[in-house]
Amino acid sequence: MKGAAPTNLNSAFSYCVQQVRNYDYHHYLCLLELPPTMRKAAFALRAFNVETSKAMDVSSNQTIGQMRLVWWLEAVDKIYNKKPIEHPIAQALSSVILEKNISKGWLKRSIEARVKDAQKNPTDVPENIEELEKYAEDTISTLLYMTLQSGGIRSTVADHAASHVGKASGLLLLLRSLPYHASKNRLYAYLPADSAEKHGILVKNGDQLEFRLNNPEDLCDVVFEMASVANVHLQKARELAKSIPAEARPVLLPAVPAQVFLDTLRKVHFNVFDPRLARGTFGIPPLWYQLKLKWHSWMGKY
């Protein structure tokens, strides 16, 4: 029985790796480039993100999805109170938190942002791009902050770059998910109202908001504006590269898949429904993506 706990913990971490591989493959490859001392924590954190990000999608209705997220809020409290939880991702997180002293605030912030998002009405629209940037930072940048923390990296500049990479990745993820949300009649859930109104997609009729997509190019214009903001964040993150500790740079490798998606988006003229975006890895052959990622890792770039 003495070997039971380690065996269960090994299974929990294996489960985390498999979840990230299955649902977030481009970031799975990024995590493989991390130093071995950081990989366990990174996979546990990414698996946690996978679990919370798909909570609403795998639920039969909005209420059940919200209950899943609230369960995770309560689970985080239990983990920090050293109470056992029979869930592989929670078990892996508990081990990482104990070993690496991960900030509870960042974990809670991530889930709370998803809870708030899940509580929105189907007709609610974010007012501006800043609202979406905050959501991206709360859900994605926090992952990078915690990964840096797990490696014992204390650098304000690295945190600043992680903030930019997370915001860029989060905004581009929202753009990538637009076709899925359109299939659920929620195309406009993650488009900024001010931009949509400027390009004629969103029309105010008294107290009501009406969406009109008479010209597909109007949507491309809104997507272009969001993608441009993401691109600025990537540029700002790279401007900080020379001041970032070398050990922090692998944590910022998610900038690579973000750039790949952004480049393909440009090629399809910001049409998120273009089938080329779904080919390979964000529109490029998987092997080419892996080589690009490996090159950035070898060169200490992101």
Secondary structure, 3 states (H helix, E strand, C coil): CCCHHHHHHHHHHHHHHHHHHHHCHHHHHHHCCCCHHHHHHHHHHHHHHHHHHCCCCCCCCHHHHHHHHHHHHHHHHHHHCCCCCCCHHHHHHHHHHHHHCCCHHHHHHHHHHHHHHHCCCCCCCCCCHHHHHHHHHHHHHHHHHHHHHHCCCCCHHHHHHHHHHHHHHHHHHHHHCHHHHHHCCCHHHHCCHHHHHHCCCEEEECCEEEECCCCHHHHHHHHHHHHHHHHHHHHHHHHCHHHCCHHHHHHHCCHHHHHHHHHHHHHCCCCCCCHHHHCCECCECHHHHHHHHHHHHHHCCC
